[in-house]
Amino acid sequence: MYLSDPMESVIVPVYNAESTLRRCADSILEQSYPDLELILVDDGTKDDCPRIMAEYAAKDARIRQVHKANGGLSSARNAG
């Protein structure tokens, strides 16, 4: 029995990063690996990141969003 390659998940903690979030997401989504999932974790950001995340998720089914209260980098990674 042949098993396909496992899906790779890329977890990106997001906190007040609206100036770089699009560039980050675009870079990940442009990778040649075919079975990729991008998990964007909003760690209680106070800028426009949740709207940007929703915009990207609406355009690409490989994107998952997680929204949580601010808990720091490790907490955001664990939530992802």
ChimeraX attribute file (.defattr): number of C-alpha atoms within 10 A of each C-alpha:
attribute: neighborCount
match mode: 1-to-1
recipient: residues
	/A:1	3
	/A:2	4
	/A:3	5
	/A:4	7
	/A:5	8
	/A:6	8
	/A:7	11
	/A:8	12
	/A:9	15
	/A:10	15
	/A:11	18
	/A:12	20
	/A:13	22
	/A:14	24
	/A:15	21
	/A:16	16
	/A:17	16
	/A:18	18
	/A:19	11
	/A:20	11
	/A:21	19
	/A:22	14
	/A:23	11
	/A:24	12
	/A:25	17
	/A:26	11
	/A:27	10
	/A:28	15
	/A:29	18
	/A:30	9
	/A:31	9
	/A:32	8
	/A:33	10
	/A:34	11
	/A:35	12
	/A:36	17
	/A:37	18
	/A:38	21
	/A:39	22
	/A:40	28
	/A:41	26
	/A:42	25
	/A:43	24
	/A:44	18
	/A:45	19
	/A:46	13
	/A:47	13
	/A:48	14
	/A:49	23
	/A:50	23
	/A:51	11
	/A:52	14
	/A:53	23
	/A:54	14
	/A:55	11
	/A:56	19
	/A:57	17
	/A:58	12
	/A:59	9
	/A:60	12
	/A:61	10
	/A:62	15
	/A:63	20
	/A:64	19
	/A:65	17
	/A:66	16
	/A:67	16
	/A:68	13
	/A:69	11
	/A:70	14
	/A:71	11
	/A:72	13
	/A:73	15
	/A:74	10
	/A:75	15
	/A:76	24
	/A:77	16
	/A:78	10
	/A:79	18
	/A:80	20
